[in-house]
């Protein structure tokens, strides 16, 4: 029972990071594709305006997942980090540079500095979800074996299933970000940006659906057990729920119901993560390490569950309060195009 409780808590953290952290990375994707300094300045200004109050808080969930996995499932943690050290190192470096670039580019003294920091922020925002998605794909496809550094450091995460999972990480982040930014643009009274992000959300939703369907064929040929788990039982239920959430998001975006679209998009992404967990059941590391074998002793799990329960009593209300303030516009600062102060 305790291993299941700790796994559920860990997956809640993964879902939260997929919903909130991915939206931050997706905002970086739209920053990357916004265009030149003048043409993209308005979009980049809204991205800066929207992310500023919450981007640091969203990474709390990544720390939570790491601590839970390290403490509750140390054997799996060791195998994952020793075999997937390349993509996880790249993701960690990307998170550091991305955060520094985002914090500093608003204070850039020249347009050249702003462009460099913006490029670093945007490119890192694409690198991170790809690497994290590729690592998840390696785990789900059974390529992470027990033991320290037993797999080839490159092929373990550069394979069809991992590349597909990395692309899913990028497109779902872009999809979430566009939906969120459309709503934030409406709250800021920038109707031209509402239309711009609405169009991007519709396009990203269609692309994400196409990638997901195409990816099933990739998984079928490369990781048959994972495919079977996704097309039967609760795995199939989650896949269908994700598809329904995606369709609902597109319909709500089309109608301009941005707050409901935000919720539907989050459900669609959360269902993908849940489907992954159900598809590889009962294994934590397919095809050999089961949940019970991977779990720490019961005394450790009990202490962890109690500690996390107490911590969540503080963390969850704090984050809910923060997001409520953001959605109400209480923390909003005045909107301006990011390059406005460089205009002559």
Buried (B, 14 or more C-beta within 10 A) or exposed (E): EBBEBBBEBBBBBBBBBBBBBBBBBBBBBBBBEBEEBEEBBBBBBBBBBBBBBBBEBBBBBBEBBBBBBBBBBBBBBBBBBBBBBBBBEBBBBBBEBBBBBBBBBEEBEEEEEBBBBBBBBBBBBBBBBBBBBBBBBBBBBBBBBBEEBEBEBEEBBBBBBBBBBBBBBBBBBBBBBBBBBBBBBBBBEBEEBBEBBBEBBBEBBEBBBEBBEEBEEBBBEBBEBBBBBBBEEBBBBBBEBBBBBBBBBBBBBEEEBBEBBBBBBBBBBBBBBBBBBBBBBEBBBBEEBBBEBBBBEEEBBEEBBEEBEEEBEEBEEEBEEBBEBBBEEEEBEEBBBBBEEBEE
